[in-house]
C-alpha cells in the first residue's frame, strides 16, 4: 500500500484474515478460491511460515467497496482510545488483635527459651 491518503486499488494487497472478515466466510473457502484461480494472490515468507495476500482489485466489487468504506472511515475517524481500567488498591492484610497478641506471646516465649 502507499503512504498517500488515496488508496491505489491496483497495488493494494490484503491479508487473508482481512478478506475472510470482509467476505464473512471461512479461511478454507478463500484458500480454495485462490487455488481455483478466482483471485490474484501471492505468498510471502514470514517467521511463522507463509502468509497469503490477495490483490484488492481481484476481489468482487462489493467487497472492494466494503474495504474502501472501512479504510476511509478509519482514516477520517481514528480509533478512540479506550478508557483505562481503574485499578483498586489492594487492601492490606489486617491481622486481628487476638492473633497478633498470640504471635507476640509465642515470640516472647521463644526469646525467653533462647
N, C-alpha and C positions, 0 to 999 in steps of 0.2 A: 504494500500500500504506500501511497505517497504521504508526505508530511503536509501537503496542502490541505486546505479546508474542503475542497471539492474532491470527491472520491472518483477515481478513474475505474469504471466498472470492468474494463477490459484488462486491467492489471491488478485486480484485487483477488487474492486467494483467501478462502475461508477455511478454517479448521473443520474437520469432520464433525466435531461436537457442536459447532455453531450451526452447521447445515442440518444436523439432526434436530436441534432445538427449533429452527425456523420451520422445518417441514412437519415436525411432530410425528416422526417415525423412528424406528429403531436404527442403531448403527449398522446392523446387518443388512437392512433394506437399502441403505445408502451405499454400502460396500458392494452389494450385488448389482446395483445400478451402475456403479463405477466399472465393475467387471464387464457388464454388458455394453459399455461404451456410451452410456447415456450422458455422462458428464465428463468434462475435461478435468483431469486430476494429475497430481504429482505427489510423489512420496519424498519426504525429507528425512534425513537421518537425524536422530536425537540421541541423547544419552540413554534413554529408555528403549530405544528401538527405532521404528519408523512411525512417522506421523503423516497422515494423508491430508492434503489440502485440495479444495475444489475451486475452480475458477468461477467467480461470481457470474460472469456473463454466460456461462454454460447452464446455469440453473433456470428454472421456469420463471417467466416474467413476474408472476405474482410473488414468488419467493424473493426475487431480486428487489421488488418494490418494498416488501416487508422488511428486508435487511436495510435498505436505504432509509426508510422511515425511522427505523430504530437508530441507525447511525447518526442521522441528522438531529433526531430528538435528543440523543445523548450529548451531542455537540452543543446544542442550544441550552439544555438543562443539565448541567453536570450533576453527577450523583451527590446528593446531600450527605453530609457526614451524619452518621447515626449517633445519637446521644450516647455518651459514655455511661457505663453502668455505675451506679452508686454503690460503693463498697462500704459496708457497715464495719466499723472496727470490731475486732473480736473482744468479747468481754473477758476480763481477766478471770482466771480460775480463783474463785473465792473459797478459802478454806474456812470451814465453820470453826467457831471459837472452841468448841469442845474438842475437835480433832487437833487443833493447834496446841491446846493445853496438854493433851495426851502425848503428842510428839515431843513437846518440850520436857515433859516429865520423864519420858524414856531417855531423852538425850542427857538430862541431868543424872539419871541413874547410871548410864554408861560412863559418863565423866567421873562419877564417884568411884565406880569399879576400877577404872584405869588408874 
